[in-house]
Amino acid sequence: MNSSANGASEEKIGRPSESELTFAELDLPAHLVQAVSALGFTSPSPIQARAIPVLLSGRDLIGVAQTGTGKTAAFGLPLLANINPNDRATQALVLAPTRELALQVAGALETFASEMPNVRVTALYGGAPYMPQEKALSRGSQVVVGTPGRVIDHLKRGNLRLEDLCYLVLDEADEMLRMGFAEDVDEILSFSPSQKQVALFSATMPPAIQRVAAEHMTDPESIAVARQSTTVESVTQEYAVVPFRHKIGALSRVLATSDTDAAIVFVRTRAAAEEVGAALVERGIVAATISGDVAQKDRERIVARLRDGSLDVLVATDVAARGLDVERIGLVVNFDVPGEPEAYVHRIGRTGRAGRTGRALTFLTPHERGKLRAIERTTRQKLVEVEIPSPADVSRMKTRNLLRSIPARIEKGRLGMYRELVSDLLADGADPTELAAALCAIAVGDNGPQPRDAEEEFTGASLRGDDRGGRGNVLPSSKGFTTYKVSVGHSHGAKPPAIVGAITGEAGLHGKDIGKIDIFGNFSLVEIQGELSPAAIEKISKARIGGRMLRIAKDTGPKPRTEPKKDFSRRRKNDRY
């Protein structure tokens, strides 16, 4: 992804096709062929070879293609071929779901138009001042690339006029609709002439996209390239079943034992991104967070750090990472399972791009196996279950890296003092191997056997328990809190806000008195500051959620089993994010 609309897109413009067709054979104007050739490309990719002739003929087009297949050039080159450079009116509009993608597309179009000095391309996106965009539009811009919200703002302000629009592109249309832009797209189209050429590109074709095509397109030609499974063949896809409370610990160990240069960690919400990012930084991992709340210039600075190697881990929401292509990214971790299988494909597409290989690891809580099956149906690939690295694995990886650095350190010299001190220990009878082992342990932060906190107790062996930490007894409460069990869970429609409201309303408590809430199938565990009085317990127990009384009591852990242990793994669900 380029941080400026003036840079070339990193999406591949073309790859040799089986027929070795050239751009010069696609009837493109000579100046566009020259611009593409200057970028080092002569043969179009499959989507370009099929889409460009259709769009040059003037027909509407529906293109099903993933990011990274070259679709920007597929619609961008015909778009520029139809532009009148001497007319300053806006003749082409490209709508994109995110500012990152809008900037990327605008940068690519400017590069393609390098031999068209009178053609201006303007990017319109939120999170940036209006004034520079207003000035660019007032000077005249034949091509506008923007996000739906900011485009509507400029239309309503009168800065952008579409009376002369003859070419409209909906890029990543499925993502736009998933993000709730359907009404915005309809409103934008109401500002445009009824007679115009429309190109719609989407990774998938759900009913909502088919409806848009039926309403706004005229006899479109449909083409599809690179089925979803082929876009992720270069990515090793794995999953691990991780109870919610152990996710941070598991993530830190995965990152600590990964040999990739950089990683992206995907979460569902902005709040989760901030919490996970902060937790990683506390553990000494060089991480940063991007979400819809991060200002554009800060996002560009973070991406630049990811590119130059000063940042190793990026925690991001789906929207924030759209269009991001950084070569260093070799690992994608789905900290939260995406809500839709299509979003999974987009996430893991941040690695293994353009011939590179990558790894994608998805964390599943025990109740989320149904989502795993949906992902496998969508990608037509089986995900391999793996074990989360143990603390010992982390120490082993750190020690190996330490030992690999020894020859270079010896070569640098100035070891006399250390050699002398070690010699003294050896003279006193210290065992050389024991001494070296102890020095390695100290160097990697292993201080020997000690009580591990609940989070670090997680290993693969605990995955098949009842998801109460794999302990078989009472889960430890946070300091100053007592864990209570209430008899409402997911099967009763219980949600954290309802539980908090019922407890605080009946017991005269405040929200700050409520700690962690873990919601299970038929009950929930709630941390409460201090201990409740008998009177408060009686009042809370009479409160109702979903028509069911709470019946609150101190948590005493799972009941002793007198029969073979059943699998309760599907009951667990945690709504803390």
Phi and psi in degrees as a GROMACS rama.xvg file:
@    title "Ramachandran Plot"
@    xaxis  label "Phi"
@    yaxis  label "Psi"
@TYPE xy
-92.9965  144.031  ASN-2
-84.5225  -5.14831  SER-3
-134.919  150.139  SER-4
-70.3045  -5.24107  ALA-5
-94.2205  -3.26657  ASN-6
-97.4044  161.008  GLY-7
-77.2058  143.96  ALA-8
-64.4043  147.438  SER-9
-88.3454  -3.41212  GLU-10
-67.7348  137.678  GLU-11
-65.4  131.007  LYS-12
-77.373  -42.7977  ILE-13
-160.488  153.867  GLY-14
-134.108  152.311  ARG-15
-58.7573  131.067  PRO-16
-94.479  171.763  SER-17
-61.0519  -33.9459  GLU-18
-86.6297  -3.95712  SER-19
55.7292  38.3557  GLU-20
-64.926  145.884  LEU-21
-111.268  159.534  THR-22
-61.8752  -31.9749  PHE-23
-64.0988  -20.5769  ALA-24
-92.3343  4.25827  GLU-25
-96.8896  9.65288  LEU-26
64.4458  26.3969  ASP-27
-78.9864  151.184  LEU-28
-57.3555  150.205  PRO-29
-58.7013  -36.8292  ALA-30
-67.8543  -30.1244  HIS-31
-75.5961  -39.2721  LEU-32
-61.6509  -39.0473  VAL-33
-64.8863  -41.8953  GLN-34
-64.8167  -41.9101  ALA-35
-67.4727  -40.7346  VAL-36
-62.9553  -36.1042  SER-37
-64.0499  -23.2929  ALA-38
-84.7459  -3.82969  LEU-39
94.3953  14.8242  GLY-40
-116.763  136.517  PHE-41
-123.284  -27.8184  THR-42
-110.428  130.699  SER-43
-74.056  154.136  PRO-44
-75.3908  167.95  SER-45
-54.3227  -43.7088  PRO-46
-66.8874  -35.4482  ILE-47
-69.4475  -42.8915  GLN-48
-62.7084  -32.2124  ALA-49
-92.0064  -33.6182  ARG-50
-83.6558  -38.45  ALA-51
-59.5605  -47.3168  ILE-52
-61.0237  -37.6018  PRO-53
-63.503  -47.1905  VAL-54
-70.0954  -34.9567  LEU-55
-65.5601  -26.7627  LEU-56
-77.5848  -11.0047  SER-57
97.6494  -0.592734  GLY-58
-81.1972  152.355  ARG-59
-69.8238  153.739  ASP-60
-139.968  137.49  LEU-61
-112.962  117.218  ILE-62
-115.822  120.842  GLY-63
-98.3109  107.995  VAL-64
-157.524  146.855  ALA-65
-83.2497  160.231  GLN-66
-59.9838  139.389  THR-67
96.9228  -0.758784  GLY-68
-94.5365  -4.06449  THR-69
97.5855  21.5424  GLY-70
-71.7985  -23.5211  LYS-71
-60.1068  -45.3065  THR-72
-69.969  -29.6323  ALA-73
-61.1045  -38.7195  ALA-74
-99.7443  -25.2053  PHE-75
-71.2252  -40.0782  GLY-76
-67.6341  -46.8313  LEU-77
-62.4662  -34.9895  PRO-78
-58.4658  -50.9865  LEU-79
-67.5326  -30.2512  LEU-80
-64.8369  -26.3583  ALA-81
-97.4626  0.339529  ASN-82
-79.6115  139.693  ILE-83
-95.31  105.098  ASN-84
-62.9336  -22.4644  PRO-85
-85.7898  -6.98759  ASN-86
-104.749  117.919  ASP-87
-82.1143  -4.71269  ARG-88
-67.5689  155.059  ALA-89
-72.2807  115.744  THR-90
-107.823  -18.9137  GLN-91
-137.905  138.446  ALA-92
-131.623  128.342  LEU-93
-114.925  122.383  VAL-94
-100.996  132.442  LEU-95
-129.679  150.747  ALA-96
-72.9452  -27.0618  PRO-97
-132.12  159.713  THR-98
-66.1216  -33.989  ARG-99
-61.0143  -45.8202  GLU-100
-68.9462  -37.3836  LEU-101
-60.5341  -43.9701  ALA-102
-65.4355  -39.6613  LEU-103
-63.9536  -45.9704  GLN-104
-65.9491  -43.3049  VAL-105
-60.5348  -41.5902  ALA-106
-62.7638  -40.6638  GLY-107
-64.7011  -43.7542  ALA-108
-64.604  -38.3717  LEU-109
-63.4484  -38.14  GLU-110
-65.8466  -44.7145  THR-111
-63.3431  -29.8707  PHE-112
-92.2516  19.8079  ALA-113
-60.88  -25.343  SER-114
-97.4164  15.1622  GLU-115
-124.183  76.4979  MET-116
-60.5098  -24.1026  PRO-117
-90.2352  -1.88122  ASN-118
-92.8856  127.049  VAL-119
-110.454  138.138  ARG-120
-118.287  127.82  VAL-121
-122.465  133.316  THR-122
-100.628  129.088  ALA-123
-117.227  121.208  LEU-124
-155.622  154.731  TYR-125
-73.3368  169.177  GLY-126
78.5781  8.57228  GLY-127
-132.506  154.61  ALA-128
-60.6603  149.059  PRO-129
-74.2974  -36.9175  TYR-130
-56.9153  -49.8306  MET-131
-59.9561  -36.5021  PRO-132
-68.7502  -39.9455  GLN-133
-61.3551  -42.8991  GLU-134
-64.0714  -40.9866  LYS-135
-63.3982  -40.2144  ALA-136
-69.8973  -35.3853  LEU-137
-67.9768  -28.0005  SER-138
-76.413  -13.7449  ARG-139
101.336  124.335  GLY-140
-140.431  110.214  SER-141
-68.6665  -28.4426  GLN-142
-125.437  127.605  VAL-143
-121.37  131.339  VAL-144
-120.121  126.275  VAL-145
-159.558  167.911  GLY-146
-86.2608  148.68  THR-147
-54.3107  -44.9452  PRO-148
-61.3953  -47.406  GLY-149
-71.284  -34.0173  ARG-150
-61.5787  -44.066  VAL-151
-61.9458  -41.7271  ILE-152
-56.3625  -46.4246  ASP-153
-70.6314  -32.3244  HIS-154
-64.555  -44.658  LEU-155
-70.4259  -28.3425  LYS-156
-81.1335  -8.62798  ARG-157
82.054  7.98863  GLY-158
-76.2056  -30.9737  ASN-159
-116.982  128.916  LEU-160
-124.127  137.345  ARG-161
-117.163  19.1347  LEU-162
-59.8411  -31.2193  GLU-163
-101.378  14.3448  ASP-164
-66.3111  131.065  LEU-165
-125.883  -4.39969  CYS-166
-146.512  120.332  TYR-167
-126.599  133.522  LEU-168
-123.189  130.988  VAL-169
-107.078  104.417  LEU-170
-95.0049  134.608  ASP-171
51.7252  54.9316  GLU-172
-61.4594  -37.5978  ALA-173
-63.3808  -36.9426  ASP-174
-68.7143  -37.7171  GLU-175
-61.0705  -44.344  MET-176
-70.0272  -37.7336  LEU-177
-62.5262  -32.2603  ARG-178
-84.4754  3.29808  MET-179
88.2207  23.5653  GLY-180
-94.4402  11.0158  PHE-181
-58.4008  -46.9074  ALA-182
-67.1829  -36.4122  GLU-183
-63.3644  -42.026  ASP-184
-62.5595  -43.7011  VAL-185
-60.0329  -42.0114  ASP-186
-65.9276  -41.0969  GLU-187
-62.1782  -42.9366  ILE-188
-63.8535  -27.0263  LEU-189
-68.7142  -19.1249  SER-190
-86.4447  -8.41543  PHE-191
-105.221  160.708  SER-192
-65.4682  152.735  PRO-193
-71.2256  -28.8706  SER-194
-95.4008  104.883  GLN-195
-160.936  159.254  LYS-196
-90.5114  133.395  GLN-197
-121.964  130.51  VAL-198
-119.661  127.655  ALA-199
-120.012  123.684  LEU-200
-118.922  133.301  PHE-201
-150.104  147.279  SER-202
-76.2934  -27.355  ALA-203
-135.887  170.131  THR-204
-126.955  66.4449  MET-205
-69.4442  168.158  PRO-206
-53.999  -35.5159  PRO-207
-62.3391  -37.8734  ALA-208
-70.4369  -40.3779  ILE-209
-61.5096  -34.7622  GLN-210
-68.0365  -41.8179  ARG-211
-60.7224  -43.6367  VAL-212
-62.1789  -41.9647  ALA-213
-65.7948  -34.4707  ALA-214
-83.2587  -32.3436  GLU-215
-120.41  2.49879  HIS-216
-123.163  152.565  MET-217
-114.213  112.355  THR-218
42.9799  58.3797  ASP-219
-72.9756  146.965  PRO-220
-83.6665  134.516  GLU-221
-110.015  131.338  SER-222
-134.56  150.814  ILE-223
-141.051  133.817  ALA-224
-134.631  156.488  VAL-225
52.7709  80.7226  ALA-226
-52.396  154.049  ARG-227
-52.9843  -37.1958  GLN-228
-64.2794  -31.6672  SER-229
-73.0195  -21.7387  THR-230
-77.7747  -13.035  THR-231
-120.297  13.4787  VAL-232
-65.8758  -25.5152  GLU-233
-85.6293  3.61935  SER-234
-111.288  126.288  VAL-235
-75.8236  118.153  THR-236
-106.373  123.829  GLN-237
-134.45  163.206  GLU-238
-143.539  157.169  TYR-239
-138.571  137.461  ALA-240
-84.7033  116.103  VAL-241
-131.363  115.98  VAL-242
-55.0524  146.258  PRO-243
-54.6198  -44.6393  PHE-244
-65.8822  -14.5021  ARG-245
-103.21  3.83184  HIS-246
-62.542  -44.157  LYS-247
-62.0964  -46.8275  ILE-248
-61.2813  -42.3432  GLY-249
-63.9458  -42.4741  ALA-250
-61.8936  -44.7129  LEU-251
-63.3082  -35.3914  SER-252
-74.3431  -35.2598  ARG-253
-61.978  -45.9728  VAL-254
-66.2108  -37.8185  LEU-255
-68.2909  -25.7934  ALA-256
-104.29  2.92779  THR-257
-82.3602  139.872  SER-258
-99.9413  13.5422  ASP-259
-81.4358  159.636  THR-260
-71.2722  -42.1782  ASP-261
-149.193  159.074  ALA-262
-140.607  151.85  ALA-263
-114.677  132.639  ILE-264
-109.85  119.839  VAL-265
-98.5153  133.669  PHE-266
-128.206  168.578  VAL-267
-82.3401  -38.5534  ARG-268
-123.99  163.109  THR-269
-62.609  -42.7012  ARG-270
-61.1434  -41.7316  ALA-271
-64.6424  -39.1728  ALA-272
-59.4866  -45.2649  ALA-273
-65.4438  -41.7182  GLU-274
-68.1488  -44.7952  GLU-275
-66.6255  -43.8488  VAL-276
-59.5327  -43.9759  GLY-277
-64.4273  -39.5889  ALA-278
-64.2866  -37.7729  ALA-279
-68.0195  -41.9149  LEU-280
-61.7284  -40.7231  VAL-281
-60.7358  -27.4492  GLU-282
-90.7753  8.99515  ARG-283
86.3929  12.133  GLY-284
-92.0628  132.645  ILE-285
-75.2289  97.7516  VAL-286
-133.486  155.352  ALA-287
-141.182  164.753  ALA-288
-124.805  136.495  THR-289
-130.075  138.711  ILE-290
-152.93  -174.958  SER-291
-63.6609  -16.0386  GLY-292
-85.549  -11.5875  ASP-293
-82.8953  129.663  VAL-294
-61.681  150.819  ALA-295
-58.5081  -43.9012  GLN-296
-65.9287  -31.1992  LYS-297
-70.8024  -37.9532  ASP-298
-62.9606  -43.1774  ARG-299
-63.6724  -38.58  GLU-300
-66.3326  -39.9003  ARG-301
-65.0841  -44.0481  ILE-302
-64.1255  -38.175  VAL-303
-62.0961  -40.2753  ALA-304
-65.2819  -37.0188  ARG-305
-64.4699  -36.9535  LEU-306
-70.9896  -42.1514  ARG-307
-85.6143  -1.64987  ASP-308
92.8011  1.38875  GLY-309
-84.6935  -3.51088  SER-310
-132.971  132.785  LEU-311
-104.04  -32.5508  ASP-312
-131.663  130.08  VAL-313
-116.324  124.306  LEU-314
-100.024  124.169  VAL-315
-143.94  154.377  ALA-316
-88.6244  166.644  THR-317
-57.2376  -46.7442  ASP-318
-63.2718  -42.0326  VAL-319
-66.3028  -27.1639  ALA-320
-96.5706  3.07144  ALA-321
-62.2307  134.602  ARG-322
78.7158  2.87589  GLY-323
-80.9541  123.778  LEU-324
-136.088  99.107  ASP-325
-120.046  122.73  VAL-326
-61.1485  -28.5412  GLU-327
-70.2328  -17.0689  ARG-328
-73.3804  112.149  ILE-329
-113.2  -5.86943  GLY-330
-139.555  131.984  LEU-331
-118.682  127.259  VAL-332
-114.703  120.515  VAL-333
-87.323  89.4669  ASN-334
-61.162  -41.2158  PHE-335
-113.713  137.671  ASP-336
-66.7654  132.087  VAL-337
-62.7769  153.299  PRO-338
-67.1081  -28.7611  GLY-339
-129.126  144.104  GLU-340
-58.4032  -34.2594  PRO-341
-62.1983  -35.8499  GLU-342
-64.9634  -32.0457  ALA-343
-61.0174  -43.7148  TYR-344
-61.4886  -42.9717  VAL-345
-65.3258  -40.1445  HIS-346
-61.0663  -53.4638  ARG-347
-72.1093  -12.7084  ILE-348
-69.9878  -7.1277  GLY-349
-72.8305  -12.5162  ARG-350
-128.09  165.941  THR-351
67.1429  30.9792  GLY-352
-94.8024  150.68  ARG-353
50.9834  46.9949  ALA-354
88.8613  -7.93947  GLY-355
-81.1263  162.094  ARG-356
-105.424  158.077  THR-357
-158.372  176.986  GLY-358
-131.254  137.565  ARG-359
-125.692  126.249  ALA-360
-121.667  127.518  LEU-361
-113.782  128.072  THR-362
-86.056  125.776  PHE-363
-117.157  129.83  LEU-364
-76.41  159.817  THR-365
-54.8308  -28.4241  PRO-366
-85.0211  -1.58715  HIS-367
-99.5217  18.1471  GLU-368
-65.0474  -26.633  ARG-369
-62.7977  -35.8904  GLY-370
-67.6439  -33.3015  LYS-371
-61.3345  -44.5806  LEU-372
-63.5751  -37.7143  ARG-373
-64.8307  -39.4097  ALA-374
-64.3354  -42.8596  ILE-375
-66.5382  -34.2033  GLU-376
-67.2679  -39.0124  ARG-377
-69.2993  -44.462  THR-378
-86.5328  -12.565  THR-379
58.2097  33.5829  ARG-380
-138.81  146.222  GLN-381
-87.0682  131.701  LYS-382
-86.2011  140.534  LEU-383
-94.5587  130.129  VAL-384
-77.8885  135.688  GLU-385
-130.03  160.701  VAL-386
-87.579  143.317  GLU-387
-73.1374  135.084  ILE-388
-55.8664  143.172  PRO-389
-86.8811  167.064  SER-390
-55.8865  -33.3917  PRO-391
-66.2586  -36.3448  ALA-392
-63.3688  -39.3436  ASP-393
-62.5766  -46.8967  VAL-394
-62.4063  -38.025  SER-395
-63.5796  -44.6444  ARG-396
-62.8926  -44.4114  MET-397
-63.3306  -39.7002  LYS-398
-67.1449  -41.2623  THR-399
-60.9783  -42.655  ARG-400
-63.7809  -38.4301  ASN-401
-63.1232  -45.6911  LEU-402
-66.0756  -34.6297  LEU-403
-64.8945  -26.5661  ARG-404
-83.6464  -8.64593  SER-405
-61.962  -48.6639  ILE-406
-55.8263  -42.4327  PRO-407
-64.8936  -37.3071  ALA-408
-69.511  -38.1771  ARG-409
-62.4597  -40.2555  ILE-410
-64.0393  -31.7994  GLU-411
-71.3156  -23.9744  LYS-412
82.375  -161.292  GLY-413
54.6226  55.9101  ARG-414
-117.047  5.67712  LEU-415
-54.6757  -49.1143  GLY-416
-59.7879  -44.2152  MET-417
-67.5051  -37.9448  TYR-418
-62.9185  -39.019  ARG-419
-66.3837  -43.9335  GLU-420
-66.7116  -40.1521  LEU-421
-67.125  -38.9431  VAL-422
-60.8738  -38.3021  SER-423
-61.2794  -41.5936  ASP-424
-65.5673  -39.5551  LEU-425
-67.3001  -36.6969  LEU-426
-65.7761  -28.6443  ALA-427
-82.1339  3.48297  ASP-428
101.128  7.52729  GLY-429
-65.5097  140.359  ALA-430
-76.2608  126.004  ASP-431
-57.2934  -42.3727  PRO-432
-67.2579  -43.3963  THR-433
-62.5535  -40.3141  GLU-434
-63.1186  -46.6439  LEU-435
-64.1378  -39.4475  ALA-436
-64.429  -42.724  ALA-437
-64.9893  -41.1999  ALA-438
-62.5323  -39.8651  LEU-439
-63.0881  -45.11  CYS-440
-60.2207  -45.0204  ALA-441
-63.4027  -40.669  ILE-442
-64.5068  -33.0809  ALA-443
-96.8879  7.54818  VAL-444
84.3712  17.7261  GLY-445
-92.2245  106.636  ASP-446
-96.3412  17.2138  ASN-447
91.7485  178.581  GLY-448
-59.5558  135.606  PRO-449
-162.445  159.41  GLN-450
-60.3337  131.973  PRO-451
-96.3214  144.666  ARG-452
-74.3975  170.647  ASP-453
-58.2857  -37.0714  ALA-454
-66.9576  -40.9202  GLU-455
-77.5186  -11.1128  GLU-456
-74.1149  -11.4131  GLU-457
-67.6609  128.63  PHE-458
-138.556  172.344  THR-459
-57.7755  -27.3144  GLY-460
-67.3012  -19.3285  ALA-461
-91.4248  2.01317  SER-462
-70.6889  -22.9753  LEU-463
-96.4187  10.2422  ARG-464
-82.0705  -161.143  GLY-465
-89.9868  15.123  ASP-466
64.5535  27.6134  ASP-467
-104.43  43.5838  ARG-468
85.8151  3.05424  GLY-469
67.9657  22.5607  GLY-470
-100.899  -26.1108  ARG-471
74.7304  13.6943  GLY-472
-146.573  -160.272  ASN-473
-71.1104  133.119  VAL-474
-70.3932  140.995  LEU-475
-67.5099  136.063  PRO-476
-85.4701  156.839  SER-477
-64.1726  156.713  SER-478
-58.9293  127.579  LYS-479
86.8926  -1.62898  GLY-480
-115.54  154.585  PHE-481
-117.405  136.566  THR-482
-89.5742  126.723  THR-483
-116.326  150.695  TYR-484
-108.039  129.519  LYS-485
-117.046  147.072  VAL-486
-89.8768  38.6919  SER-487
-129.256  141.862  VAL-488
-144.429  -159.824  GLY-489
-61.6423  -34.2034  HIS-490
-66.614  -15.8601  SER-491
-104.597  5.68563  HIS-492
79.8628  20.6451  GLY-493
-70.8358  137.399  ALA-494
-130.915  152.37  LYS-495
-51.3412  -45.6981  PRO-496
-59.383  -38.758  PRO-497
-67.482  -40.8546  ALA-498
-65.3897  -45.5728  ILE-499
-60.4478  -45.0559  VAL-500
-61.9143  -42.5236  GLY-501
-66.0355  -44.0391  ALA-502
-68.9057  -47.9461  ILE-503
-67.6151  -35.7775  THR-504
-66.923  -37.8963  GLY-505
-85.8738  -30.9836  GLU-506
-102.471  0.821854  ALA-507
68.1925  28.0754  GLY-508
-94.0349  171.319  LEU-509
-110.915  162.173  HIS-510
-55.8599  -35.1453  GLY-511
-67.8565  -15.4435  LYS-512
-80.5533  -7.50189  ASP-513
-102.204  129.041  ILE-514
-98.8076  -134.511  GLY-515
-67.7986  145.217  LYS-516
-125.276  120.504  ILE-517
-112.471  118.544  ASP-518
-101.574  124.993  ILE-519
-109.049  -170.775  PHE-520
-63.465  -52.5472  GLY-521
-118.167  5.2086  ASN-522
-156.414  171.738  PHE-523
-138.708  152.348  SER-524
-110.079  129.579  LEU-525
-128.559  128.752  VAL-526
-88.6589  130.213  GLU-527
-126.476  136.24  ILE-528
-59.2929  127.174  GLN-529
69.6004  -145.236  GLY-530
-130.233  147.798  GLU-531
-81.9558  145.747  LEU-532
-77.2774  159.044  SER-533
-55.28  -36.867  PRO-534
-66.5253  -40.7083  ALA-535
-66.5801  -39.0002  ALA-536
-62.0805  -40.7865  ILE-537
-65.2148  -42.5104  GLU-538
-65.6634  -47.0804  LYS-539
-62.3677  -39.191  ILE-540
-61.0674  -24.7182  SER-541
-87.1618  -11.9414  LYS-542
-68.673  156.319  ALA-543
-126.466  143.161  ARG-544
-130.778  123.891  ILE-545
61.0656  29.7097  GLY-546
81.8302  1.27286  GLY-547
-112.798  135.764  ARG-548
-69.3403  145.279  MET-549
-69.4771  -41.9023  LEU-550
46.6789  79.8366  ARG-551
-94.6438  143.3  ILE-552
-157.397  159.878  ALA-553
-59.9963  141.05  LYS-554
-74.6301  127.091  ASP-555
-113.733  9.33457  THR-556
86.1978  175.911  GLY-557
-61.4948  146.491  PRO-558
-70.3234  148.037  LYS-559
-59.0454  141.46  PRO-560
-95.4721  134.705  ARG-561
-112.461  9.52074  THR-562
-141.971  167.416  GLU-563
-52.1574  138.367  PRO-564
-63.3851  128.628  LYS-565
-90.6842  162.448  LYS-566
-90.9011  107.434  ASP-567
-98.2758  14.4294  PHE-568
-60.6921  -24.7034  SER-569
-80.735  -10.2607  ARG-570
-79.834  -21.9795  ARG-571
-73.7379  131.254  ARG-572
-152.751  132.388  LYS-573
-120.966  128.64  ASN-574
-106.391  22.422  ASP-575
-65.1267  -22.0632  ARG-576
